[in-house]
Amino acid sequence: MLNYYWIDNYGEKIEYIPENPIREGYKFEGWYKESDCINKWDFETDALPQAQVDDQGQEIYQETKLYAKWIKA
């Protein structure tokens, strides 16, 4: 199951912290910055990247993905 949340506050912290997901047979270990689950996202200190604009001054869409880390129970 995939869940998406749209957040437009570039350069700021993520204020909405999603509920911990549930996966049968696994324990949720937190949200991570990459699919290999090496660097944990810290909702208290980590911020989204700053907004960027193209040559015409139009804001460039940027995607930030967080990955759930699972440990087999």
Phi, psi and omega in degrees: 000130179251136174237138180237143175231127180267124180231125183251021182260070179306140177079000181245169176287156173280117182275327179273115178259116182295154175298152178296129179288162179239134178221120184301131179085003183225157174248132178285130183247006176122176180261137184234159185279342181220160185296338177281356178055055179262311184251112182289139176282127178256107183296342179280330187236329183287143180233156175292157178296156177294151178296145176237151179233154178273187183299336179266005179083010179275136179295135179267128178296133177232137180249133173242123179251140171246143184243136178280135176260131181241138175242128179298128182277000000 
